[in-house]
Amino acid sequence: MAYGAAIMIDEVEQGRLTRHEANLANHHLGVSHSLLEDTMLFVAMGISFWWIFLTRLALAMVAVWTMRGIKRLRVRG
């Protein structure tokens, strides 16, 4: 994750990524971090793959779209 963060900082500094886009990516990564590993752990415990995977993926999407909405409301207001 530290390597990925360094790449993201470099992209922002070079102007290929805005701070807002980097912030949205961080929210998405924060929610869906270790999606595969945690899902496999829960599947091994007998929980349905689809319940875990789709729930976490949906939560990541909701977090990103909520942040986009908040940003849009702040710009308008």
C-alpha positions as CSV (number, residue, x, y, z in Angstrom):
1,M,0.0,0.0,0.0
2,A,2.9,2.4,0.7
3,Y,4.2,1.8,-2.9
4,G,0.7,2.5,-4.3
5,A,0.5,5.7,-2.2
6,A,3.8,6.9,-3.5
7,I,2.6,6.4,-7.1
8,M,-0.6,8.2,-6.4
9,I,1.3,11.2,-4.8
10,D,3.6,11.3,-7.9
11,E,0.6,11.3,-10.2
12,V,-1.0,14.2,-8.3
13,E,2.3,16.1,-8.3
14,Q,2.6,15.6,-12.1
15,G,-0.9,16.8,-12.7
16,R,-2.2,13.5,-14.2
17,L,-4.6,13.0,-11.2
18,T,-6.5,15.7,-9.3
19,R,-6.5,15.7,-5.5
20,H,-10.2,15.0,-5.6
21,E,-9.7,11.9,-7.8
22,A,-6.9,10.7,-5.4
23,N,-9.2,11.3,-2.4
24,L,-12.0,9.2,-4.1
25,A,-9.5,6.5,-4.9
26,N,-8.4,6.4,-1.3
27,H,-12.0,6.1,0.0
28,H,-12.6,3.2,-2.4
29,L,-9.3,1.5,-1.5
30,G,-10.0,2.0,2.2
31,V,-13.4,0.2,2.0
32,S,-12.4,-2.6,-0.4
33,H,-8.9,-3.2,1.0
34,S,-8.1,-6.9,1.1
35,L,-11.4,-7.7,-0.6
36,L,-10.1,-11.0,-2.0
37,E,-8.3,-12.2,1.2
38,D,-11.1,-11.4,3.6
39,T,-13.7,-12.9,1.3
40,M,-11.7,-16.2,1.0
41,L,-11.3,-16.3,4.8
42,F,-15.1,-15.9,5.3
43,V,-15.8,-18.5,2.6
44,A,-13.6,-20.9,4.5
45,M,-15.7,-20.3,7.5
46,G,-18.9,-21.2,5.5
47,I,-20.2,-17.8,4.7
48,S,-21.5,-17.3,1.1
49,F,-18.9,-15.8,-1.3
50,W,-21.5,-13.5,-2.9
51,W,-22.8,-12.0,0.3
52,I,-19.3,-10.9,1.4
53,F,-18.0,-9.9,-2.0
54,L,-21.0,-8.0,-3.3
55,T,-21.7,-6.3,0.0
56,R,-18.2,-4.9,0.3
57,L,-18.1,-3.9,-3.3
58,A,-21.4,-2.1,-3.0
59,L,-20.2,-0.4,0.2
60,A,-17.1,0.8,-1.7
61,M,-19.2,2.2,-4.4
62,V,-21.6,3.9,-2.0
63,A,-18.6,5.5,-0.2
64,V,-17.1,6.9,-3.4
65,W,-20.5,8.2,-4.7
66,T,-21.3,9.8,-1.4
67,M,-18.0,11.6,-1.4
68,R,-18.7,12.8,-4.9
69,G,-22.1,14.0,-3.9
70,I,-20.7,15.9,-0.9
71,K,-18.1,17.5,-3.1
72,R,-20.7,18.5,-5.7
73,L,-23.0,20.0,-3.0
74,R,-20.0,22.0,-1.5
75,V,-19.1,23.4,-4.9
76,R,-22.7,24.5,-5.6
77,G,-23.2,26.0,-2.1
